[in-house]
Amino acid sequence: MAEITYVRGDATVPSGKGVKVIAHVCNDIGGWGKGFVLALSRRWPEPEAAYRAWHRDRAHNDFGLGAVQLVRVEPWVWVANMVGQRGIRRGSKGVPVRYEAVDTALARLADEALRLGASVHMPRIGCGLAGGKWSRVEPLVAGRLAARGIAVTVYDHGEGGA
């Protein structure tokens, strides 16, 4: 069993050697423009372009809650667009994050990370604009990734802890 390592830094600049996958949670309505995706788009255009095309062609592909799209952005770096959020607004139905979808996406990500021989790097997925609680997401990350021997690094950006 691998461990989850917590560091202060920028998840778009993953540390360590070898193949790395930067994982993050996307919504299921094709929206890309707030939160961590802005940092991704500042570094690479490919994840946003791929996500938008994936959503646009959703009638003919697997786009939906729990789906994962891997986008290569550098020779040793991939971005995993994971659909784990229903819509973008908090309201009468609660927060947008869907823990079951995050769990499904992490299981799919684990298969891909093992295939690539990659470590996984992420912010506290599903806990920003998606409104989730890390106390609910962390066990999913541990169970789906770390338990399968995949090294995971979680990045806290800025001052203070999340």
N, C-alpha and C positions, 0 to 999 in steps of 0.2 A: 504494500500500500504506500503510495506516494503521499506527500504532505501538501497542504495549501500554505504557501508562503505569502505573507503580507508585506508590502513595501510601500513607501511613499514615492510617488513618481507618476509618470505619464504612460498609460497602457498602450499608447500608439508608438512607444519606443521600448519594445519588450527587451528585457535583459537576458543574458545567457547565450549559450552557443546552440547551434543546431537549428532545426526547423521549428518555427513558432507559429501558433495560431492565436490571433487576437479575437476573442469572442465577445459579442455584445447582443443585446436584445433589441429587436425591431418590432414595430406594430404590424397589424394585419390589414391596414387600409392604404398602404403605399406612401405614408407620410415619412419624410426624412428631412429634418431641419432644425431639431432642437436636441440638446443634450450631447451625449458622447459622440453621436454621428457627426456633429460639426467638427470635432477634433479629427475624426477619421478623414472627413472630406478635405480638411486643410492639408493633410499629408498625401492622400491618394484620391484620384477621381474614380477609380475602378469600383470600390464597394458600393457607392451610391448609384452609379450607372447600372451595375449588375442588379442591385436590389430593385430599382425602378423598372428595369426590363422584365425581371422575374415577376413583379406584381402586375405589370401591364399584360403579360402573357399567361396570367394565372389560370385561365380556362383550360390551358394545355400543359400545365406543369403541376408540381407538388406544393406550390405556394399556399401557405395556411398555417394556422397555429401548430407549433411543434416542428415545422420544417426548418432545414438548415441549408444555407447556400455558402459554399466556400469560394472565395475570390483570392487569387494569387496577386499580391501587390509588389513583392520583391522576390528574388530567387529563394530566399529562406523564410519568407513571411507570407502568411495567408490571413485573411479576415473571414470570420464566420458570422454571417448575417443569420441570426436565430430569431424566428418569429415566435415571440413569447408574450405578446401584449395585444389585448383586444382593444382596438381603437386608441385614442390618445387622451380622452377626458376622464377626470374623476367625476362621479355622479352618483345617482341613486343605486347603481349596480356596483359601487365600490371603486377600487383602483383598477387601472388598466392591466396590470400584470396578471398573467394566468400561470400559476405555479405548475400545473399539470403540463402545460405546453413547454415551459422552461425545462422541466424534467425530461420530456420526450426529446427536445432539441439537444440537451446535454448528452443523452444516451447516443443519439446519432452523431454528435460531435466526437464522442469518445471513440467510436468506430473509425472515424476519419483521422483523428489524431494518432491512433495506434497504427493505422495504415501508413501515415506519413512519417511516423517516428517523431512526432512533434510534442513540444510542451504547449500548454495553454495559458494565455495571458488575458486578463480581463479587469475592467472596473468592477464594482459591486453590482453585477448585472441585475436588472429588474428593480433596482432600489432607488433610482433617481426619479425621472419623470414618470416611470411606470408605477411608482408608488409602493413597491414591494418592501418587505422587511428582510434584511440580511439573515436574521435568525431563521427564516423559512427557506431562503435560497442556499445558504451555506451547506446544509445537509445534502441538498441535491447535488451540488458541486462535488462534495466529498464522496457521495455514493456513486455517482455516475463517472467521475473522472479519477479522483485520487485513489479510490478503491480498485481501479483497474490499472494502477501503476503510472498514471499520467501526472507529470509534475504540473502544478497549477500555481501561478503567481497572480495575486489580486493587488491591484494598484489603487491606492488612495491618493487623490490629487489635492494639492493645496494644503492649507493649514488645518489643523485640528483633525479629529477622526470622524468617520461616518458612522 
